[in-house]
Amino acid sequence: MSDCNAVVILCTAPDEATAQELAARVLGEKLAACATLLPGVSSLYYWEGKLEQEYEVQMLFKSDKQHQHALLSHLKQHHPYQTPELLVLPVMTGDKDYLSWINASLN
């Protein structure tokens, strides 16, 4: 069993400006140590019974378990989507120095 405290939170945004704004807010509140923004992803999904396809920005927030709930709440509150993608992926292990940096950035 891993004792790693880090998590990666996935969230999509409708465009780069929205992603930049959300990332800046999250980092400003020290809810994540890093936000990686990947523009140009194509998402296909069913919404209200209809197949949709959108070009979005995939956001990856590197944080920890202590900030996870506040980060999810913050994203949900400030996100333009009615039902934003909010998924938490546990980090099993990683580079010791990088994990230490995440911890130091959040505390």
Buried (B, 14 or more C-beta within 10 A) or exposed (E): EEEBBBBBBEBBBBEEEBBBBBBEBBBEEBBBBBBEBEEEEEEEEEEEEEEEEEEBBBBBBBBBEEBBEBBBEBBEEEBEBEEBBBEBEEBEEBEEEBBEBBBEBBE
